[in-house]
Amino acid sequence: MAKLQGFEFWRKTLKEARYVVAPMVDQSELAWRLLSRRHGAQLCYTPMLHAQVFVRDANYRRENLYSEVCEEDRPLITQFCANDPEVFLQAALLAQDYCDAIDLNLGCPQMIAKRGHYGVFLQDEWDLLEKMVSLANEKLKVPITCKIRVFKEVEKTVRYAQMLEKAGCQLLTVHGRTKDQKGAMTGIASWEHIKAVRQAVNIPVFANGNIQHLSDVERCIQETGVQGVMSAEGNLHNPALFEGRSPAVWEMAEEYLEVVKRYPPCTLSYVRAHLFKLWHHTLQIHQDLREELAKVKTLEGLADVSKQLRLRCQVQTGNILSNTLPFPHWICQPYVRPVPKETVTNGNIHASVLKKTVCQKRALEDCDGSADTLSKNKQKKRSRNPKKNFCPEQKPKYIKCEQCGNPKGNKCVFSLCRGCCKKKAYKEVADCPSNHLCVHKPHTHWRVEAVHAVVSTYCVHSC
Ligand SMILES: Cc1cc2nc3c(=O)[nH]c(=O)nc-3n(C[C@H](O)[C@H](O)[C@H](O)COP(=O)(O)O)c2cc1C
């Protein structure tokens, strides 16, 4: 049977999906996808998988795709990061029987993607992208799709989208933020860019960014003319977003835990991270249970903490509304990132407000891209000394190490200095004192990356 293309693919295979759950490392796993589908999501993406590892490691394939096969979990798009046409094709061939399309991640802005040379850092390599997409389009039996970030210039973004379309991309997700809009500088996504792309290409387009309520979905579709919208953080904090509901947190948490039990195995750290996000506002108040949630080592333990949070919410009388939240803290609601303390102009931190240590100057250059223009020698020198490449968004600070008392804490962003932190070898996300994904956690993507790239010192998600 001929492969469906573009709008026909969207209509027939994706059943005109409008409500889409984003690819999310460690978070768009099978159980979460099933929960989201029960509450209105019409299409889901797997977390980003590393093409190279997928090709060479049968366990990785089994753990991340083959063991997650489930009839109810369709339509499904498998996402890869890759930077080699052949490797991408081989990975996609091994995945295509388990999903409805293969997506190429061209949007990841994290430093790890920069070092691994994938995601948004391929944004300027149009010849390479053209080869990757056209080869996949030619050889795969399922369509190839791409997820991109925008350039500052609308016109360049449009040419970029047209290039991908011409290469054979059958559906495009446009995240309306630039490469630099990440971490504390995430800010608002530009629907203007998305609208311009929608008007310029003849394939379906999904809009990504600024989706926290069902009303945002309708407004986005109206303003941009896209076929569907994709949500990541909005969905993590309210999996019933696409139903236009804001349920009690425990309703979602308990249903999620039930799905996790029905479809094992689900990595404990994923479950814990989901509970942390769902209970985010309540945990600000019940700090003791925050610690408990971080410590427990079993699914039953996590369920028990969630139940205790529910009981506390249900008996609570006073102090139910915080000054800043639209709903009581136990209602699923958008999480709005705190505004950075530093003044931000045009997406760049005002350099004057940062202490200009050598590390921070380097980090700034790294984040605003000016490091790319450094001489080859300088770049080489820097990559040999990765410890100095701190990301300013993570605000590396000198803090007293809780364990050894070192007043400078080895510039560690966590509350233990790197030396102590290493010794402790955190096993789970939440074991890490700041609840970040600690680099010392045996985390698949970090382990994988460590083979190719220098392990850096800040968390996976907020950079
Ligand atoms: C926890 C988390 C993990 C993510 N992992 C991926 C990923 O694997 N692949 C990808 O293309 N984008 C990933 N993203 C980015 C989202 O897909 C999305 O583009 C971004 O969060 C903007 O959407 P939002 O404004 O709805 O959050 C991730 C985002 C979050 C919050």
The ligand as an SDF file (V2000), in Angstrom:
LIG
                    3D

 31 33  0  0  0  0  0  0  0  0999 V2000
   10.3000   17.2710   30.9890 C   0  0  0  0  0  0  0  0  0  0  0  0
   10.4600   17.6770   29.5540 C   0  0  0  0  0  0  0  0  0  0  0  0
   11.0960   16.8250   28.6670 C   0  0  0  0  0  0  0  0  0  0  0  0
   11.2160   17.1780   27.3130 C   0  0  0  0  0  0  0  0  0  0  0  0
   11.7730   16.2890   26.4350 N   0  0  0  0  0  0  0  0  0  0  0  0
   11.7190   16.5540   25.0940 C   0  0  0  0  0  0  0  0  0  0  0  0
   12.0660   15.5700   24.1370 C   0  0  0  0  0  0  0  0  0  0  0  0
   12.4040   14.4290   24.4650 O   0  0  0  0  0  0  0  0  0  0  0  0
   11.9990   15.9050   22.8080 N   0  0  0  0  0  0  0  0  0  0  0  0
   11.5920   17.1430   22.3930 C   0  0  0  0  0  0  0  0  0  0  0  0
   11.5290   17.3920   21.1820 O   0  0  0  0  0  0  0  0  0  0  0  0
   11.2430   18.0830   23.2830 N   0  0  0  0  0  0  0  0  0  0  0  0
   11.2670   17.8040   24.6110 C   0  0  0  0  0  0  0  0  0  0  0  0
   10.8270   18.7450   25.5090 N   0  0  0  0  0  0  0  0  0  0  0  0
   10.3120   20.0190   25.0010 C   0  0  0  0  0  0  0  0  0  0  0  0
    8.8130   19.9210   24.7840 C   0  0  0  0  0  0  0  0  0  0  0  0
    8.4770   18.8980   23.8820 O   0  0  0  0  0  0  0  0  0  0  0  0
    8.2340   21.2480   24.2860 C   0  0  0  0  0  0  0  0  0  0  0  0
    8.7550   21.5280   23.0170 O   0  0  0  0  0  0  0  0  0  0  0  0
    8.5490   22.4220   25.2020 C   0  0  0  0  0  0  0  0  0  0  0  0
    8.4290   22.0590   26.5610 O   0  0  0  0  0  0  0  0  0  0  0  0
    7.6040   23.5980   24.9250 C   0  0  0  0  0  0  0  0  0  0  0  0
    6.2710   23.2190   25.1220 O   0  0  0  0  0  0  0  0  0  0  0  0
    5.4350   23.7310   26.3850 P   0  0  0  0  0  0  0  0  0  0  0  0
    5.4660   25.2260   26.3230 O   0  0  0  0  0  0  0  0  0  0  0  0
    4.0620   23.1550   26.1880 O   0  0  0  0  0  0  0  0  0  0  0  0
    6.1100   23.2000   27.6160 O   0  0  0  0  0  0  0  0  0  0  0  0
   10.7200   18.4250   26.8580 C   0  0  0  0  0  0  0  0  0  0  0  0
   10.0990   19.2730   27.7690 C   0  0  0  0  0  0  0  0  0  0  0  0
    9.9570   18.9210   29.0970 C   0  0  0  0  0  0  0  0  0  0  0  0
    9.2520   19.8520   30.0350 C   0  0  0  0  0  0  0  0  0  0  0  0
  1  2  1  0
  2  3  1  0
  2 30  2  0
  3  4  2  0
  4  5  1  0
  4 28  1  0
  5  6  2  0
  6  7  1  0
  6 13  1  0
  7  8  2  0
  7  9  1  0
  9 10  1  0
 10 11  2  0
 10 12  1  0
 12 13  2  0
 13 14  1  0
 14 15  1  0
 14 28  1  0
 15 16  1  0
 16 17  1  0
 16 18  1  0
 18 19  1  0
 18 20  1  0
 20 21  1  0
 20 22  1  0
 22 23  1  0
 23 24  1  0
 24 25  2  0
 24 26  1  0
 24 27  1  0
 28 29  2  0
 29 30  1  0
 30 31  1  0
M  END
$$$$
